Amino acid sequence: MAIVETIVGAILGSALQVLFEKLASLGLSYAQREGALPFSGISIDQLNKWKKMLDTINAVLDDAEDKQLSGKGPVKLWLDDVRDLAYDMEDLLDEFAIQAAEVKSAAKPSTSKSWVNWKFSCCPRDKSSGSNPNPCSLMPETRVQEINGRLEDIVTRKAQLNLIENAVNRSNNTEKRLPSTSLPESQLFGREMEEAELVELLTGESENSNTTLSVVPIFGMGGVGKTALAQQLYNDSSVHSCFETRAWVCVSDVFDVLDITKTILQSITGSSCAGEDLNSLQVKLKDNLSGKKFLVVLDDIWNEKYEKWTVLLKPFEVGARGSKILITTRNLAVASITGASPYTLKELSLDDCTSLLAFHALGEKNFESHPDFETIGKKIAERCKGLPLAAKMLGGVLRNKRNPDEWEAILNNKMWDLPTEKNDEVLLVLKLSYAHLPSYLKRCFAYCAVFPKDYEIERDELVLLWIAEGFLDGQTAEENNLRLGRSYFDELVSRSFLQQANVDVSKFSMHDLLNDLAKSIAGATCFSSGESQLADTICIGKISWKDHFCECCGGRANSVSMLWSSGTKASSSLGFLWCNWKSCALTNVYLVWYICSLSATAAYVKLW
């Protein structure tokens, strides 16, 4: 898949954050041991060295991700190696953490240890030491040396790639969408009700009669048609006649108050404002708007900083009553800083999506004059799941295809398998949403690749799965983890990555194209045998076999952990441990199968 090659390493920031937290936790364990011998194969100096090296890697991740987006192959290979090392280091640090817990437990009275902790501990014992664990013999130094060598190699290669630390201006490396203009689409389908309601909001008086200026935010996921609707409103005759002056600004991802002010002023006055500072620009804009009823459209806003928003608004406070600012955004947090209630734009109906597809594919509003394409056309429209941008893109792909077999081939292709020049607009829209996610949310979003399309899940179910995966590590109490996970979930909802189900409002789902995006992001660490069948096997994360000594008899034991989806119910976490020695006391209880069921909020354990 094309997108796999561009953003496969994008969740590394959160993965490294987990490593930082575990290094800090292990360092604390050292400090609390009061001069005891170091854990096998590693010292506090080594841990500090690793942390410094990881800091240098973390500092260039943003630049590396952006350069990867522009198609630089060596950077992608470097990010792949960083990802693999991060997983291996996490495994190693987990085993050291087990040692630390064993040492702490050994210092307590034996009566305080539970049978389960004794029976199923994955830490080996030194047979010569009797029943007490010897932490210095648990971990071979070779694994530490191997990790250290790989880490040093990655740091060396980082310098060769000329990656920039703490890159601020990331726009040079990422492909940009064309800026929107105020000119409307030639044909708008299925938005008659929304247009009428928004025209009323724009031309009607504000509920608060004391307010001179009102803000009208249009909110919705990327590609749902917010800009197209705003263009239609901007050019509506009743809206046009209601305002003395108008201005359109495509803001996009950089909220530069000076540039936005300059664009508005130039649109109103028709004269250039080059070289002027913010103060002179705002004073001139204030003078030009004073006493006038105006409409300003700010398209595609990402800014969540209240201070920047208030600075931008200063010149607009002198307009006549009824002045409006219309904004479009895919983030509820952006709408919230305006203090206005957002107008949520939903997906198109299947009929409207089919009409839009027919218009761009055949130049017609329906398939009446092309009956051979009607059935297959509706199936293709279904794949768009009400997203106008997807229908427009697929219509463009089909525009020069007059053979039903060619349409059938498009139907059977995955969206991401289409040639890049055919689907670049959809990819850019969705990748932009993903790029604006904080690092702590990227990993949580990518995890959703384990779910089939149209799967509905409750908030706490997903949060518990994130907790089980260690995505929320670093919290000191379980209730804090749950609270933090809920806030992460709510933020994904506010950014349109998750949507409330239509029937059961306690459940949420993900748009099909975002589901495809999640699977693509998790490409190298998510394996699927099919597209959306619930019985398909889906694994995410690192699958690793580990050898341990059985605590019961000292024999070699094996364990494996993975995520999976199988059967009529999707399951998400599987782990088991058994001893190879038939004479071991574990023979009668030799398999522990831990399953987190997606159909229940609690996990359960089966013993054989």
Helices and strands as residue ranges (DSSP letters): H 4-7, H 12-31, H 44-58, H 61-69, H 73-106, G 110-112, H 115-119, G 127-129, G 135-137, H 141-160, H 192-203, E 213-219, H 226-234, H 237-242, E 245-252, H 257-269, H 278-289, E 294-301, H 306-313, G 314-318, E 323-329, H 332-338, E 343-344, H 350-362, G 371-373, H 374-383, H 388-398, H 404-412, G 415-417, H 420-435, H 439-447, G 448-450, E 457-458, H 459-469, H 478-494, E 499-500, E 507-509, H 512-521, G 523-525, E 526-528, E 538-540, E 544-549, E 556-562, E 574-579, G 585-587, E 592-595, E 604-607
